[in-house]
Amino acid sequence: MSLTTLVSHRAGTGTVLLLLATWEALSRFHIAPSQFFPPVTTIMAALWSLTVSLELVQEYVVTLWRAGAGFLLGAAAAIFLGALMGHYRSIFNLFEPLLEALRPIPTVALIPAAILLLGIESRMKIFIVAWACFFPVWVNTMESIRSVDSELLDTARTFKFTDPAIFVKFLLPCAAPGIFTGMRISLAFALMLSVVSEMVAGDTGVGHFLITAEDAFQIPQMYATVFSLAGVGYVLNWLFVTIERRAMPWHYGVPRSQGFHEVL
Amino acid sequence: MRDAMMASKIWGLALIIVLLVICEAASRCGIIAPNYVPPVSIVIQHAIALCLSGVLPVAFAHTLLRVLQGYGYAVIFGAGLGIMMGYFPLLSRAFTPPIELVRPLPTAALIPIFMLFLGLGDRMKIFIVAWGAFFPILLNTVYGARSIDPILIETAKTFRFGRRQTLVKFILPAASPQIIIGMRLSMPIALILGVTTELIAGENGIGFFILGAERTFHASDMYAGIAVLGLVGYALNWAFRRLERLVLPWHNPQR
């Protein structure tokens, strides 16, 4: 959505180019402090050399591995628990108070506890990412399982489908759009928390690279890293949407409701 | 009805209590190391002591003052710009691309940049909170202001309402449910970013307290801080829902 609006509004493209040109000029002519505001071209050059030298790329490998592992673990647990809680009232009653008590704790505040229990390396970061990814997927799975047409389920029971078969053949496919929405929200959290946990502790990953660049006053490298994060986030989202379309051909073409993903 | 609700909660509450008792016992018996997972009773004692001695209230005062300030800026600028962008198509066309350009930048990754400009102090933290909370409010406001029934605006024109009056009397009330939705989405983001800035560049506040307790191996204090932060997060959410019902009695949220 963002890229199409960007291209389609010619007036807007003009504004962006104007802003970037103003930035470049202000910095080149030292009107703005150029050590804080390096010219855009310098930042692009820094991004290029960081990419070519694989310096930034290898940090991304680490960060994305943590984000990906945490995302998959968190989402898998959330789909499992969310599906059971959405379908069985008793399981819902059992776990809902516990999860609702844990939910309001900002995940970043758990980083210190995770450091204490799991150390400062990948395990801790994967745990933090998984924790953050769990809740949006859990809520969305539960809600969409619950809103599956009850006549459909009655029909399935009439045809003597067993409970596991009902889950696999009816509930999960019907709930898939909602589950994917939750997962897309979580995907942004995954990258974010992987980076934040690296900024707080450890000595690898993009978050650590970013904070080191700032400490060492390597300003163009710092800006380059931030811009690259936006780019990587954009690509991840695009990849996810592509997979989503492939995974749910039956849902393709159905207009998406204005939901969280439009907002985050 | 109420009894039925209570009955359905009992098993869930029982589960929480059982888990807490298991933690307590495991820690007391040394099955899990008490200096990593202290007994629950001790964490509760610490939480009460820290609240009474004023340590936690002061930490929360620092955090919440910054969060609310940043959130306030986000509401003012987000709703203000959003209404204008929803009403004037030209403004929307001019502002959408730069906004779409900066919106994908992950807010937490901007912390180092704004540390350069604004230092480690309150100004940087308030700015980061405001930045993160701004976008959901802006996007929802634009959406709300745009989805107004065109007949309403035509009617306003027919009755010769001026531009300002149309904005205040028609567009603002019509967009307000959506503004409130944006504000509710932004509230937890603001709190999270407030804590994040303190973890990365802390001088005071609850995030700084929790990390400090971990670094000095005061595990009980750390868990106490996290638990109270969870309560505060819950209370903020609850207060927001009450406020929502007070401000928008005609608007019924889903639940």
Boltz contact constraints between the chains, C-beta under 6 A:
constraints:
  - contact:
      token1: [A, 2]
      token2: [B, 100]
      max_distance: 6.0
  - contact:
      token1: [A, 5]
      token2: [B, 96]
      max_distance: 6.0
  - contact:
      token1: [A, 6]
      token2: [B, 97]
      max_distance: 6.0
  - contact:
      token1: [A, 6]
      token2: [B, 100]
      max_distance: 6.0
  - contact:
      token1: [A, 9]
      token2: [B, 93]
      max_distance: 6.0
  - contact:
      token1: [A, 9]
      token2: [B, 97]
      max_distance: 6.0
  - contact:
      token1: [A, 11]
      token2: [B, 93]
      max_distance: 6.0
  - contact:
      token1: [A, 12]
      token2: [B, 93]
      max_distance: 6.0
  - contact:
      token1: [A, 12]
      token2: [B, 96]
      max_distance: 6.0
  - contact:
      token1: [A, 12]
      token2: [B, 97]
      max_distance: 6.0
  - contact:
      token1: [A, 15]
      token2: [B, 94]
      max_distance: 6.0
  - contact:
      token1: [A, 15]
      token2: [B, 97]
      max_distance: 6.0
  - contact:
      token1: [A, 15]
      token2: [B, 98]
      max_distance: 6.0
  - contact:
      token1: [A, 16]
      token2: [B, 97]
      max_distance: 6.0
  - contact:
      token1: [A, 16]
      token2: [B, 98]
      max_distance: 6.0
  - contact:
      token1: [A, 16]
      token2: [B, 101]
      max_distance: 6.0
  - contact:
      token1: [A, 19]
      token2: [B, 98]
      max_distance: 6.0
  - contact:
      token1: [A, 36]
      token2: [B, 116]
      max_distance: 6.0
  - contact:
      token1: [A, 93]
      token2: [B, 8]
      max_distance: 6.0
  - contact:
      token1: [A, 93]
      token2: [B, 11]
      max_distance: 6.0
  - contact:
      token1: [A, 93]
      token2: [B, 12]
      max_distance: 6.0
  - contact:
      token1: [A, 94]
      token2: [B, 11]
      max_distance: 6.0
  - contact:
      token1: [A, 94]
      token2: [B, 12]
      max_distance: 6.0
  - contact:
      token1: [A, 94]
      token2: [B, 15]
      max_distance: 6.0
  - contact:
      token1: [A, 96]
      token2: [B, 12]
      max_distance: 6.0
  - contact:
      token1: [A, 97]
      token2: [B, 12]
      max_distance: 6.0
  - contact:
      token1: [A, 97]
      token2: [B, 13]
      max_distance: 6.0
  - contact:
      token1: [A, 98]
      token2: [B, 15]
      max_distance: 6.0
  - contact:
      token1: [A, 98]
      token2: [B, 16]
      max_distance: 6.0
  - contact:
      token1: [A, 104]
      token2: [B, 230]
      max_distance: 6.0
  - contact:
      token1: [A, 104]
      token2: [B, 233]
      max_distance: 6.0
  - contact:
      token1: [A, 104]
      token2: [B, 234]
      max_distance: 6.0
  - contact:
      token1: [A, 105]
      token2: [B, 230]
      max_distance: 6.0
  - contact:
      token1: [A, 106]
      token2: [B, 191]
      max_distance: 6.0
  - contact:
      token1: [A, 106]
      token2: [B, 192]
      max_distance: 6.0
  - contact:
      token1: [A, 106]
      token2: [B, 195]
      max_distance: 6.0
  - contact:
      token1: [A, 108]
      token2: [B, 192]
      max_distance: 6.0
  - contact:
      token1: [A, 108]
      token2: [B, 195]
      max_distance: 6.0
  - contact:
      token1: [A, 108]
      token2: [B, 196]
      max_distance: 6.0
  - contact:
      token1: [A, 109]
      token2: [B, 195]
      max_distance: 6.0
  - contact:
      token1: [A, 109]
      token2: [B, 210]
      max_distance: 6.0
  - contact:
      token1: [A, 109]
      token2: [B, 226]
      max_distance: 6.0
  - contact:
      token1: [A, 109]
      token2: [B, 229]
      max_distance: 6.0
  - contact:
      token1: [A, 112]
      token2: [B, 210]
      max_distance: 6.0
  - contact:
      token1: [A, 112]
      token2: [B, 211]
      max_distance: 6.0
  - contact:
      token1: [A, 112]
      token2: [B, 214]
      max_distance: 6.0
  - contact:
      token1: [A, 112]
      token2: [B, 222]
      max_distance: 6.0
  - contact:
      token1: [A, 115]
      token2: [B, 214]
      max_distance: 6.0
  - contact:
      token1: [A, 116]
      token2: [B, 36]
      max_distance: 6.0
  - contact:
      token1: [A, 116]
      token2: [B, 214]
      max_distance: 6.0
  - contact:
      token1: [A, 117]
      token2: [B, 36]
      max_distance: 6.0
  - contact:
      token1: [A, 192]
      token2: [B, 106]
      max_distance: 6.0
  - contact:
      token1: [A, 192]
      token2: [B, 108]
      max_distance: 6.0
  - contact:
      token1: [A, 195]
      token2: [B, 109]
      max_distance: 6.0
  - contact:
      token1: [A, 196]
      token2: [B, 108]
      max_distance: 6.0
  - contact:
      token1: [A, 196]
      token2: [B, 196]
      max_distance: 6.0
  - contact:
      token1: [A, 199]
      token2: [B, 200]
      max_distance: 6.0
  - contact:
      token1: [A, 200]
      token2: [B, 199]
      max_distance: 6.0
  - contact:
      token1: [A, 210]
      token2: [B, 112]
      max_distance: 6.0
  - contact:
      token1: [A, 211]
      token2: [B, 112]
      max_distance: 6.0
  - contact:
      token1: [A, 214]
      token2: [B, 112]
      max_distance: 6.0
  - contact:
      token1: [A, 222]
      token2: [B, 112]
      max_distance: 6.0
  - contact:
      token1: [A, 226]
      token2: [B, 109]
      max_distance: 6.0
  - contact:
      token1: [A, 229]
      token2: [B, 106]
      max_distance: 6.0
  - contact:
      token1: [A, 229]
      token2: [B, 109]
      max_distance: 6.0
  - contact:
      token1: [A, 230]
      token2: [B, 104]
      max_distance: 6.0
  - contact:
      token1: [A, 230]
      token2: [B, 105]
      max_distance: 6.0
  - contact:
      token1: [A, 233]
      token2: [B, 104]
      max_distance: 6.0
  - contact:
      token1: [A, 234]
      token2: [B, 104]
      max_distance: 6.0
  - contact:
      token1: [A, 263]
      token2: [B, 136]
      max_distance: 6.0
  - contact:
      token1: [A, 263]
      token2: [B, 139]
      max_distance: 6.0
  - contact:
      token1: [A, 263]
      token2: [B, 185]
      max_distance: 6.0
